[in-house]
Amino acid sequence: MIEKIAGIGLRALPTGYAVSTAVFLASLTPKLSLKLRDRELLKSAQVISFGRPRKRALVWGEGPLVILVHGWGGRAAQMATLAQRLAQSGFKAVAIDVRGHGDSPRCRVAFNHFADDTAELAQHLQEPVHGIVAHSAAGMSIMARRRHLGLVAEKYVCLCSPRVPYPLLQVLKAQLNVHSQMLEHLKPIYAEQLRMSWAELDRGDAYRIDEHEELMLVYDADDREIDPADGERIQNNVTRAQLLKTQGLGHNKVMWDAEVGEQICAFLARRQ
């Protein structure tokens, strides 16, 4: 009912106000609760804080640094299973609660926060970043903004990451009854958060890598939030991108699936 009322209200507002209101409503993410499984996994982690405002990250293991980043509306605990697997494979795995998520300070969420907070964490740790594993919007954000931020890694793993921010537009259309004309006004706003044009993002340009970098893409055939075909579209535009296709995991289970975890560990451990 709230969504329907909000949608009617947006349609009644002048376009500029309606667009601003839609962006505001979309930026308010609910806090994802901890599952019992997550609580047990977190007991083995070292908790660190960093940056301004102070944000939280969880650390497992020692070795080459791998940063794990949850997606829009997620939290670091979702990456705990994979982080422990990485630690057992000889990596230092650090999972971040991006601002507005988990136990980091509550605030409005924007696409740039995922990359900005990851870069801030890397600077705080003062270690070479061997790999970054990012889910959904975080993967898109980090790949699009990493060069602007000086965020450098040898290997990137993007789990169910869209080539362009269409999932949030779909949510706005479904939950707030936002009409197509308003969605067109929203596209450049979200593209600007990623420091690219919508056309560049739509081509998959954010995922282009340099000769010294490697990219692994993971997409599930039963994902209801991201079009699984994005993996092939990005791979067609990116030389040397490795594509892993799964089935039956949906949008979130790829983060803690054992087989996917093994392949990620193997990818990160492989020498160029």
Protein Blocks (a to p, Z undefined) as FASTA:
>chain_A
ZZmmmmmmmmmpcfklmmmmmmmmmmmccdddddfklmmmmmmpccddedjddddddded
jdddddddddehiafklmmmmmmmmmmnopacdddddehiajbccddddfklmmmmmmmm
mmmnopacfbacdehjlmmmmmmmmmmnopacfbdcdehiafbfklmmmmmmmmnopafk
lmmmmmmmmmmmnopafklmmnommmpccfkbccdddddfklckbcfklmmmmmmmpghi
acdddehkljmlmmmgmklmmmmmmmmmpcZZ
